[in-house]
Amino acid sequence: MNPSMLGVIPETILAFLAGLLIGSFLNVCVFRLPRDLSVVAPRSFCPGCETMIAWYDNIPLLSYVILGGKCRHCKERIPVRYPIVELATGLAFAVIVAGLGLSLAALKYAVFSAILIGLIASDFEERILPDEFTLGGLGVGLVFAAFVPLEIGLARVLLPMSVGERWASVGESVLGAVIAGGSIWFVAFAYEKIRHREGLGFGDVKMIAMIGAFLGLRLALLTMIIASLFGAILGLIYILLKGKDASTYELPFGSFLGMAALAVALVGQVLLVWYSNAAT
């Protein structure tokens, strides 16, 4: 290992711990947002007995293990989604900081990964993609494009050469949101007209628009291709294992979109930088 890489270990550990805390908050969002509940108050409670959860029973990962995955009071089982979301967010943050250091780019991809993990869990569990994540994330992605430059493609063709890199990056972010979101909307619209039933919800359209704002047009389209493969392969396996009717079962396509976007962001935008730094 390059000795210079050793310096990022404390930062990576801190990022992992921060990710655990953010993951704990994401779990609150996943449970409350689909039910139109405040994510601020009241403090965490057991959905079964509605007893307020003490701070020592709300430590990410650790409390789940100590309690054996059950509420201390009513013994109702705590969904395994809680430690999975916390661990996934912690690992994502650790990988991002290890690859990009404490930088604005790392902040961008940490925020992006947190939004995606929240959407993956929410869609898988509730079949809902909350606007707070999709539309809120869309706005955040557009802002980040002004400070963390995207790879500029179509925007450079459409915008005047006098436009600077910052605004060209914002333009690429806008194009990613509009074209990627518009294309998936058109597919959903055509499917509904042909099959006379809804294939994709509008939440998926808003989600891919958010992904386009963060990643730009080229990577957003790549995300859609990978998500389609995930959905076709993993979805079919799930349907077969569960004995579902493939013609009527509603697959959580937003979850597949989220997993694909995470793969594109972490592998294509973070791990390649990490590998490049380690090699030098």
Kinemage of the C-alpha trace (Angstrom):
@kinemage 1
@onewidth
@group {chain A} dominant
@subgroup {mainchain}
@vectorlist {calphas} color= white
{ca met a 1} P 0.000 0.000 0.000
{ca asn a 2} L 1.217 3.490 -0.802
{ca pro a 3} L 2.218 5.113 2.546
{ca ser a 4} L 0.226 8.194 1.614
{ca met a 5} L -2.912 6.065 1.575
{ca leu a 6} L -2.467 5.235 5.270
{ca gly a 7} L -3.386 8.794 6.143
{ca val a 8} L -6.962 8.282 5.012
{ca ile a 9} L -7.639 5.446 7.462
{ca pro a 10} L -8.776 7.675 10.395
{ca glu a 11} L -10.923 9.699 7.995
{ca thr a 12} L -12.411 6.500 6.586
{ca ile a 13} L -13.292 5.218 10.062
{ca leu a 14} L -14.960 8.524 10.921
{ca ala a 15} L -16.849 8.407 7.623
{ca phe a 16} L -18.064 4.885 8.428
{ca leu a 17} L -19.336 6.012 11.839
{ca ala a 18} L -21.014 9.047 10.304
{ca gly a 19} L -22.622 6.765 7.741
{ca leu a 20} L -24.031 4.577 10.519
{ca leu a 21} L -25.697 7.629 12.065
{ca ile a 22} L -27.071 8.813 8.724
{ca gly a 23} L -28.274 5.276 8.046
{ca ser a 24} L -30.151 5.323 11.345
{ca phe a 25} L -31.874 8.543 10.258
{ca leu a 26} L -32.649 7.037 6.855
{ca asn a 27} L -34.490 4.228 8.642
{ca val a 28} L -36.661 6.833 10.323
{ca cys a 29} L -37.373 8.385 6.914
{ca val a 30} L -38.174 5.017 5.303
{ca phe a 31} L -40.767 4.273 7.985
{ca arg a 32} L -42.278 7.745 8.406
{ca leu a 33} L -42.263 9.461 5.004
{ca pro a 34} L -44.627 6.953 3.301
{ca arg a 35} L -46.982 7.440 6.273
{ca asp a 36} L -46.812 11.249 6.115
{ca leu a 37} L -45.252 11.417 9.576
{ca ser a 38} L -42.687 13.960 10.720
{ca val a 39} L -39.099 12.705 10.660
{ca val a 40} L -38.187 15.146 13.445
{ca ala a 41} L -40.739 14.499 16.197
{ca pro a 42} L -41.581 12.496 18.147
{ca arg a 43} L -38.346 10.648 18.781
{ca ser a 44} L -37.953 7.023 17.695
{ca phe a 45} L -40.621 4.604 18.916
{ca cys a 46} L -41.497 0.944 18.468
{ca pro a 47} L -44.183 0.561 15.776
{ca gly a 48} L -45.606 -2.412 17.698
{ca cys a 49} L -46.104 -1.081 21.229
{ca glu a 50} L -45.377 2.612 20.449
{ca thr a 51} L -42.961 2.837 23.400
{ca met a 52} L -40.320 5.522 23.004
{ca ile a 53} L -36.920 3.969 22.334
{ca ala a 54} L -34.170 4.883 24.811
{ca trp a 55} L -30.897 6.196 23.409
{ca tyr a 56} L -29.017 3.060 24.466
{ca asp a 57} L -31.444 0.953 22.426
{ca asn a 58} L -30.952 3.163 19.378
{ca ile a 59} L -27.214 2.774 18.723
{ca pro a 60} L -26.695 1.814 15.060
{ca leu a 61} L -25.944 -1.895 14.528
{ca leu a 62} L -24.918 -2.469 18.158
{ca ser a 63} L -28.390 -2.141 19.693
{ca tyr a 64} L -29.894 -4.500 17.118
{ca val a 65} L -27.343 -7.170 18.048
{ca ile a 66} L -27.715 -6.654 21.813
{ca leu a 67} L -31.509 -6.784 21.638
{ca gly a 68} L -31.463 -9.846 19.406
{ca gly a 69} L -33.420 -7.981 16.747
{ca lys a 70} L -36.447 -7.516 19.029
{ca cys a 71} L -38.091 -4.627 20.890
{ca arg a 72} L -36.998 -4.542 24.546
{ca his a 73} L -40.599 -4.040 25.704
{ca cys a 74} L -43.040 -5.939 23.465
{ca lys a 75} L -40.509 -8.356 21.917
{ca glu a 76} L -41.820 -7.628 18.421
{ca arg a 77} L -39.163 -8.354 15.817
{ca ile a 78} L -37.267 -5.375 14.428
{ca pro a 79} L -37.083 -5.546 10.619
{ca val a 80} L -33.661 -6.592 9.338
{ca arg a 81} L -33.851 -3.567 7.083
{ca tyr a 82} L -32.605 -1.426 10.010
{ca pro a 83} L -29.078 -2.873 10.341
{ca ile a 84} L -28.813 -3.394 6.567
{ca val a 85} L -29.484 0.284 5.819
{ca glu a 86} L -27.132 1.424 8.586
{ca leu a 87} L -24.314 -0.865 7.454
{ca ala a 88} L -24.794 -0.061 3.765
{ca thr a 89} L -24.638 3.690 4.440
{ca gly a 90} L -21.592 3.305 6.661
{ca leu a 91} L -19.740 1.257 4.058
{ca ala a 92} L -20.703 3.630 1.238
{ca phe a 93} L -19.418 6.647 3.188
{ca ala a 94} L -16.193 4.809 4.053
{ca val a 95} L -15.530 3.868 0.420
{ca ile a 96} L -16.266 7.403 -0.769
{ca val a 97} L -13.927 9.091 1.726
{ca ala a 98} L -11.216 6.473 1.157
{ca gly a 99} L -11.391 7.175 -2.565
{ca leu a 100} L -11.951 10.931 -2.639
{ca gly a 101} L -10.715 12.128 0.756
{ca leu a 102} L -12.478 14.884 2.673
{ca ser a 103} L -13.540 16.848 -0.373
{ca leu a 104} L -16.597 18.467 -1.897
{ca ala a 105} L -16.781 15.566 -4.355
{ca ala a 106} L -16.883 13.130 -1.416
{ca leu a 107} L -19.708 15.141 0.148
{ca lys a 108} L -21.622 15.011 -3.140
{ca tyr a 109} L -21.376 11.245 -3.473
{ca ala a 110} L -22.077 10.685 0.230
{ca val a 111} L -25.315 12.664 -0.081
{ca phe a 112} L -26.149 10.849 -3.318
{ca ser a 113} L -25.528 7.409 -1.803
{ca ala a 114} L -27.626 8.234 1.260
{ca ile a 115} L -30.546 9.319 -0.944
{ca leu a 116} L -30.232 6.177 -3.050
{ca ile a 117} L -30.108 3.839 -0.045
{ca gly a 118} L -33.198 5.513 1.390
{ca leu a 119} L -35.026 5.096 -1.923
{ca ile a 120} L -33.929 1.466 -2.338
{ca ala a 121} L -35.257 0.568 1.114
{ca ser a 122} L -38.458 2.573 0.758
{ca asp a 123} L -39.373 1.150 -2.629
{ca phe a 124} L -38.536 -2.414 -1.632
{ca glu a 125} L -40.536 -2.222 1.593
{ca glu a 126} L -43.372 0.196 0.801
{ca arg a 127} L -43.368 0.483 -3.036
{ca ile a 128} L -43.124 4.242 -2.524
{ca leu a 129} L -40.413 6.655 -3.688
{ca pro a 130} L -40.861 9.728 -1.456
{ca asp a 131} L -40.687 13.142 -3.120
{ca glu a 132} L -38.453 14.306 -0.277
{ca phe a 133} L -35.778 11.996 -1.700
{ca thr a 134} L -36.509 12.252 -5.425
{ca leu a 135} L -37.456 15.897 -5.973
{ca gly a 136} L -35.344 17.090 -3.054
{ca gly a 137} L -32.410 15.108 -4.411
{ca leu a 138} L -33.006 16.538 -7.885
{ca gly a 139} L -32.513 20.063 -6.544
{ca val a 140} L -29.437 19.063 -4.541
{ca gly a 141} L -27.897 17.356 -7.577
{ca leu a 142} L -28.326 20.485 -9.707
{ca val a 143} L -26.621 22.596 -7.029
{ca phe a 144} L -23.700 20.177 -6.692
{ca ala a 145} L -23.176 20.298 -10.475
{ca ala a 146} L -22.098 23.927 -10.121
{ca phe a 147} L -19.309 23.034 -7.670
{ca val a 148} L -18.320 19.449 -8.565
{ca pro a 149} L -17.975 19.439 -12.379
{ca leu a 150} L -19.664 16.672 -14.324
{ca glu a 151} L -18.214 15.083 -17.444
{ca ile a 152} L -19.580 17.429 -20.103
{ca gly a 153} L -20.998 15.839 -23.233
{ca leu a 154} L -24.192 16.964 -24.922
{ca ala a 155} L -24.227 20.254 -23.003
{ca arg a 156} L -21.039 21.346 -24.758
{ca val a 157} L -22.718 20.701 -28.116
{ca leu a 158} L -25.914 22.579 -27.257
{ca leu a 159} L -24.500 25.496 -25.264
{ca pro a 160} L -22.450 28.383 -26.695
{ca met a 161} L -18.672 27.968 -26.443
{ca ser a 162} L -18.578 31.112 -24.322
{ca val a 163} L -20.327 29.279 -21.473
{ca gly a 164} L -17.825 28.428 -18.746
{ca glu a 165} L -17.167 24.978 -17.331
{ca arg a 166} L -19.303 25.568 -14.246
{ca trp a 167} L -22.442 26.456 -16.182
{ca ala a 168} L -21.746 23.772 -18.761
{ca ser a 169} L -21.686 21.293 -15.868
{ca val a 170} L -25.029 22.611 -14.631
{ca gly a 171} L -26.353 22.317 -18.183
{ca glu a 172} L -25.196 18.696 -18.335
{ca ser a 173} L -26.960 18.074 -15.021
{ca val a 174} L -30.194 19.603 -16.370
{ca leu a 175} L -29.953 17.548 -19.560
{ca gly a 176} L -29.323 14.400 -17.541
{ca ala a 177} L -32.430 15.043 -15.479
{ca val a 178} L -34.690 16.032 -18.384
{ca ile a 179} L -33.607 13.487 -21.002
{ca ala a 180} L -33.193 10.495 -18.680
{ca gly a 181} L -36.431 11.290 -16.832
{ca gly a 182} L -38.261 12.044 -20.067
{ca ser a 183} L -37.142 8.839 -21.746
{ca ile a 184} L -38.332 6.621 -18.917
{ca trp a 185} L -41.603 8.585 -18.793
{ca phe a 186} L -42.101 7.906 -22.514
{ca val a 187} L -41.462 4.173 -22.017
{ca ala a 188} L -43.973 4.094 -19.160
{ca phe a 189} L -46.509 6.072 -21.212
{ca ala a 190} L -46.150 3.771 -24.235
{ca tyr a 191} L -46.403 0.644 -22.060
{ca glu a 192} L -49.607 1.889 -20.460
{ca lys a 193} L -51.154 2.695 -23.849
{ca ile a 194} L -50.226 -0.687 -25.302
{ca arg a 195} L -50.884 -2.921 -22.277
{ca his a 196} L -53.665 -0.789 -20.722
{ca arg a 197} L -52.066 -0.960 -17.286
{ca glu a 198} L -49.363 0.959 -15.480
{ca gly a 199} L -45.852 -0.432 -15.864
{ca leu a 200} L -43.800 2.229 -14.106
{ca gly a 201} L -44.959 4.807 -11.600
{ca phe a 202} L -44.164 8.518 -11.829
{ca gly a 203} L -41.922 8.048 -8.802
{ca asp a 204} L -39.502 6.124 -11.033
{ca val a 205} L -39.467 9.047 -13.474
{ca lys a 206} L -38.610 11.514 -10.699
{ca met a 207} L -35.961 9.151 -9.365
{ca ile a 208} L -34.113 8.763 -12.669
{ca ala a 209} L -34.319 12.554 -13.120
{ca met a 210} L -32.609 12.912 -9.732
{ca ile a 211} L -29.947 10.399 -10.789
{ca gly a 212} L -29.402 12.338 -14.018
{ca ala a 213} L -28.930 15.558 -12.063
{ca phe a 214} L -26.197 13.958 -9.948
{ca leu a 215} L -24.423 11.894 -12.615
{ca gly a 216} L -25.119 13.635 -15.915
{ca leu a 217} L -26.742 12.218 -19.040
{ca arg a 218} L -24.248 9.509 -20.038
{ca leu a 219} L -24.037 7.851 -16.628
{ca ala a 220} L -27.785 8.206 -16.061
{ca leu a 221} L -28.446 6.267 -19.272
{ca leu a 222} L -25.880 3.657 -18.204
{ca thr a 223} L -27.714 3.395 -14.878
{ca met a 224} L -30.995 2.717 -16.671
{ca ile a 225} L -29.420 -0.086 -18.717
{ca ile a 226} L -27.883 -1.735 -15.648
{ca ala a 227} L -31.132 -1.340 -13.692
{ca ser a 228} L -33.058 -3.058 -16.482
{ca leu a 229} L -30.628 -5.981 -16.335
{ca phe a 230} L -30.897 -6.124 -12.533
{ca gly a 231} L -34.673 -6.076 -12.789
{ca ala a 232} L -34.823 -8.769 -15.443
{ca ile a 233} L -32.419 -11.168 -13.743
{ca leu a 234} L -32.889 -10.570 -10.014
{ca gly a 235} L -36.595 -9.878 -10.412
{ca leu a 236} L -37.191 -13.145 -12.249
{ca ile a 237} L -35.226 -15.072 -9.626
{ca tyr a 238} L -37.267 -13.462 -6.832
{ca ile a 239} L -40.561 -14.170 -8.592
{ca leu a 240} L -39.615 -17.816 -9.119
{ca leu a 241} L -38.423 -18.299 -5.528
{ca lys a 242} L -41.548 -16.693 -4.075
{ca gly a 243} L -43.939 -18.339 -6.524
{ca lys a 244} L -45.380 -15.001 -7.668
{ca asp a 245} L -47.369 -14.416 -10.852
{ca ala a 246} L -44.920 -12.716 -13.230
{ca ser a 247} L -47.762 -11.108 -15.206
{ca thr a 248} L -49.176 -9.212 -12.223
{ca tyr a 249} L -46.405 -8.929 -9.629
{ca glu a 250} L -45.121 -5.363 -9.169
{ca leu a 251} L -41.327 -5.332 -9.087
{ca pro a 252} L -39.666 -2.517 -7.114
{ca phe a 253} L -37.929 -0.982 -10.134
{ca gly a 254} L -36.869 1.994 -8.031
{ca ser a 255} L -34.791 -0.378 -5.893
{ca phe a 256} L -33.051 -1.689 -9.016
{ca leu a 257} L -32.465 1.881 -10.211
{ca gly a 258} L -30.945 2.727 -6.843
{ca met a 259} L -28.635 -0.296 -6.821
{ca ala a 260} L -27.509 0.437 -10.380
{ca ala a 261} L -26.851 4.117 -9.590
{ca leu a 262} L -24.866 3.138 -6.496
{ca ala a 263} L -22.777 0.758 -8.576
{ca val a 264} L -22.142 3.397 -11.247
{ca ala a 265} L -21.271 6.102 -8.699
{ca leu a 266} L -19.111 4.035 -6.352
{ca val a 267} L -17.320 1.958 -8.992
{ca gly a 268} L -17.143 4.429 -11.845
{ca gln a 269} L -16.638 7.653 -9.929
{ca val a 270} L -15.004 6.665 -6.624
{ca leu a 271} L -13.158 3.334 -6.777
{ca leu a 272} L -11.382 4.238 -10.024
{ca val a 273} L -9.991 7.350 -8.330
{ca trp a 274} L -9.021 5.241 -5.324
{ca tyr a 275} L -7.225 2.722 -7.550
{ca ser a 276} L -5.457 5.492 -9.424
{ca asn a 277} L -4.225 7.050 -6.174
{ca ala a 278} L -3.096 3.687 -4.814
{ca ala a 279} L -1.172 2.895 -8.005
{ca thr a 280} L 0.798 6.129 -7.770
